[in-house]
């Protein structure tokens, strides 16, 4: 009986994720991913001026404008994004995560990673997929702190901002999220 409940939960989770992704237009053309990423970044900049200040100083900004996260016991999230260096799109990436535990719901959100030094950005470029939470220099910035963020104290490291959260699910997290470079060229 327990196996059936687990199987039903898994099927429900996958069905929920599939229905969300068909609406959101994931796996889009590179130009669509880039356009969505630019729009997401501009939305972040309008809601958090500190993010714009960081963006002006960053060696690169990796933007995932639309992450779909759904689950019931088992959960999954997926999204595609663009790496911008000095305003130019230079590469495309995907982010995926899976989870197990007490969870139910679906949500859509975006996030941006600001790579403050060339060394931090080179780590991204040289990696063949890496887990975000494993980065020792990652700092997650909430909206309240974004307004008072000191750009002089942020010359190195990686800063993460969440934006445009919609849906109903208990919290958002980068824990377990893996980022992988896509083969598409800008």
C-alpha positions as CSV (number, residue, x, y, z in Angstrom):
1,X,0.0,0.0,0.0
2,X,2.8,2.4,0.8
3,X,4.4,1.8,-2.6
4,X,1.2,2.7,-4.3
5,X,1.0,6.0,-2.4
6,X,4.6,6.8,-3.3
7,X,4.0,5.9,-6.9
8,X,0.8,8.1,-7.0
9,X,2.7,11.0,-5.5
10,X,5.5,10.7,-8.0
11,X,3.0,10.6,-10.9
12,X,1.2,13.6,-9.5
13,X,4.4,15.5,-9.2
14,X,5.5,14.8,-12.7
15,X,2.1,15.6,-14.1
16,X,2.1,19.0,-12.1
17,X,5.6,19.8,-13.5
18,X,4.6,18.9,-17.0
19,X,1.5,21.0,-17.0
20,X,3.5,24.0,-15.6
21,X,6.3,23.7,-18.2
22,X,3.9,23.5,-21.2
23,X,2.4,26.8,-20.2
24,X,5.7,28.6,-19.4
25,X,7.4,28.0,-22.8
26,X,10.5,26.3,-21.4
27,X,13.1,24.9,-23.9
28,X,12.7,28.0,-26.0
29,X,14.9,29.3,-28.8
30,X,18.1,31.1,-27.7
31,X,16.7,34.5,-28.7
32,X,13.5,33.8,-26.5
33,X,15.7,32.8,-23.6
34,X,17.8,35.9,-23.9
35,X,14.8,38.2,-24.3
36,X,13.1,36.7,-21.2
37,X,16.4,36.9,-19.3
38,X,16.8,40.6,-20.1
39,X,13.2,41.3,-19.1
40,X,13.6,39.4,-15.8
41,X,16.8,41.3,-15.0
42,X,15.2,44.6,-15.7
43,X,12.3,43.6,-13.5
44,X,14.8,42.8,-10.7
45,X,16.6,46.1,-11.2
46,X,13.3,48.0,-10.9
47,X,12.4,46.3,-7.7
48,X,15.9,46.2,-6.1
49,X,18.1,49.2,-7.0
50,X,21.0,47.6,-5.1
51,X,20.9,44.8,-7.7
52,X,21.5,47.3,-10.5
53,X,24.5,48.7,-8.7
54,X,25.9,45.2,-8.4
55,X,25.1,44.5,-12.0
56,X,27.1,47.6,-13.1
57,X,30.2,46.2,-11.2
58,X,29.8,42.5,-11.9
59,X,32.0,40.6,-14.3
60,X,28.9,38.6,-15.3
61,X,25.3,38.1,-14.4
62,X,23.5,34.8,-14.9
63,X,19.7,35.3,-15.1
64,X,17.1,32.5,-14.9
65,X,13.9,34.4,-15.5
66,X,11.4,31.6,-15.1
67,X,12.1,28.6,-12.8
68,X,9.2,26.2,-12.5
69,X,9.1,24.4,-9.1
70,X,6.4,21.8,-8.4
71,X,6.1,18.9,-6.1
72,X,4.1,16.6,-3.9
73,X,6.4,14.6,-1.6
74,X,8.8,14.5,-4.6
75,X,9.6,17.8,-6.2
76,X,11.5,19.1,-9.2
77,X,12.4,22.5,-10.7
78,X,13.7,23.6,-14.0
79,X,14.6,26.7,-15.9
80,X,16.8,28.2,-18.6
81,X,18.8,31.4,-18.5
82,X,21.4,33.7,-20.1
83,X,24.9,34.7,-18.9
84,X,25.5,38.4,-19.6
85,X,28.9,39.9,-19.6
86,X,29.0,43.7,-19.8
87,X,25.4,43.6,-21.2
88,X,26.2,41.1,-23.9
89,X,24.7,37.6,-23.9
90,X,27.7,35.1,-23.9
91,X,26.2,31.7,-23.0
92,X,23.0,29.9,-22.0
93,X,22.5,27.7,-19.0
94,X,19.9,25.4,-17.4
95,X,19.1,24.9,-13.8
96,X,17.6,21.8,-12.4
97,X,16.9,20.4,-8.9
98,X,15.0,17.5,-7.3
99,X,13.9,17.1,-3.8
100,X,12.1,14.7,-1.5
101,X,10.3,15.5,1.7
102,X,7.2,17.3,3.1
103,X,6.2,19.6,0.2
104,X,3.2,20.3,-2.0
105,X,2.4,22.9,-4.5
106,X,3.8,24.7,-7.5
107,X,5.4,28.0,-8.1
108,X,7.3,30.1,-10.7
109,X,10.1,32.4,-9.8
110,X,13.3,33.9,-11.2
111,X,16.8,34.4,-9.9
112,X,20.0,36.1,-10.9
113,X,23.5,35.3,-9.9
114,X,26.0,38.2,-9.9
115,X,29.6,37.1,-10.3
116,X,31.6,40.0,-8.9
117,X,35.1,39.0,-10.0
118,X,36.5,37.5,-13.1
119,X,37.8,34.6,-11.0
120,X,34.2,33.9,-9.8
121,X,33.0,34.0,-13.4
122,X,35.8,31.8,-14.6
123,X,34.6,29.1,-12.1
124,X,31.2,29.1,-13.8
125,X,32.7,28.9,-17.3
126,X,35.1,26.1,-16.5
127,X,32.7,24.0,-14.6
128,X,30.8,21.2,-16.3
129,X,27.8,21.6,-14.1
130,X,27.9,22.7,-10.5
131,X,25.7,22.8,-7.5
132,X,24.8,26.3,-6.4
133,X,24.6,25.7,-2.7
134,X,28.1,24.2,-2.7
135,X,29.7,27.5,-3.6
136,X,31.5,28.9,-0.5
137,X,31.2,32.5,-1.7
138,X,27.5,32.6,-2.4
139,X,25.4,35.2,-0.6
140,X,21.6,35.3,-1.0
141,X,20.2,38.8,-0.8
142,X,16.6,39.4,0.2
143,X,14.6,42.4,-1.0
144,X,15.0,44.2,2.3
145,X,18.8,44.0,2.3
146,X,19.0,44.9,-1.4
147,X,18.3,48.6,-0.7
148,X,21.2,48.9,1.7
149,X,23.7,46.7,0.0
150,X,27.2,48.2,-0.1
151,X,28.8,47.8,-3.5
152,X,32.2,48.6,-2.0
153,X,32.0,45.5,0.2
154,X,31.1,43.3,-2.8
155,X,34.2,43.3,-5.0
156,X,34.3,39.4,-5.0
157,X,31.9,36.5,-4.4
158,X,28.6,35.6,-6.0
159,X,25.3,37.3,-5.0
160,X,21.9,35.8,-5.6
161,X,18.6,37.7,-5.9
162,X,15.2,36.1,-6.3
163,X,12.4,37.9,-8.1
164,X,8.8,37.6,-9.4
165,X,7.7,34.7,-7.2
166,X,4.2,33.4,-8.1
167,X,2.3,30.4,-6.9
168,X,1.9,28.5,-3.7
169,X,4.8,26.4,-2.3
170,X,6.6,26.6,1.0
171,X,9.6,28.8,0.2
172,X,12.2,29.0,-2.6
173,X,15.7,27.7,-2.3
174,X,18.9,27.2,-4.4
175,X,19.9,24.2,-2.3
176,X,20.5,21.3,-4.6
177,X,20.1,23.4,-7.8
178,X,22.6,22.3,-10.5
179,X,23.6,24.7,-13.2
180,X,24.8,23.3,-16.6
181,X,25.9,25.2,-19.7
182,X,23.8,24.6,-22.8
183,X,25.2,24.1,-26.2
184,X,23.3,26.9,-27.8
185,X,25.3,29.9,-29.0
186,X,24.2,33.5,-28.5
